[in-house]
Amino acid sequence: METCVPVSAFVGVCATTFRFVLNYKLKHPTNSERNCINYEIVTLSFPAVSLGSFMGILIGKAVGEMV
């Protein structure tokens, strides 16, 4: 678990960065004034994803010790 989580996070960051670079200049399909990436959703969801990952590590360590 201690090795898998950082590797998984690294792969996620690489994939997200690659998609961001590819989609940065794309416009919304129905409204040409908007970007394809909705930054408000990213801003709202990122803390929840980070907290969930952190809590998952803590729970994984506790469950691993009990088993």
N, C-alpha and C positions, 0 to 999 in steps of 0.2 A: 504494500500500500504506500509506503513512504517513497518508493521509487516511481510507482505508476502515476501518482498525482502530479508531480512536477513535469514528467514527460508528456502527460495528457494536456496539461496547461500550456506547455510550450507548443505543442502541435496546434492547439486551439488558437493561440496568439498568432502563429505563423499563417494559418488558414484565414483568420479574420483580417490580418494585415494585407494579405494577397487579394482577398475579395474587395477590401476597401480601395486599394490602389486601382483595381480593374473597374470598379463601379463609381469612382469618385465623380466623374464628369457626366454620368448618365442622368438624364432628366426623367421626371415622372411620366408615365405613358399617356395620361389624360390631361395633365397640367404642365405645360412647358416651363412655368416659372418656379416649380418645385423641384427639389433634388429627389433622386430615386431612393436615397438612404434617408430614413426618418430618424434624425438625430435625437428627437425628444424621447422616442421609445428606447433608444440606446442609453440615454442619460438616466432614464427611470429604471431600466432593467439591470444595468451593470452592478449597482450595489447589492441587489438581491442575488445575483449570480455569484458574486464574490463571497457574500455571507453564507450562501448555501454550500459553496466549496469548502469554506473554513469549517462550518459545522459538520460537514461530511467527514472531514479528516478527524475531527475530535470524536465523533460517534464511531468511526471506523477503528480508532485506537482503543476506545472503551470496549467495543464489541470484541475486538481481537484479543484483548486481555481476558475477557470473561470466557471465551470459547477455549 
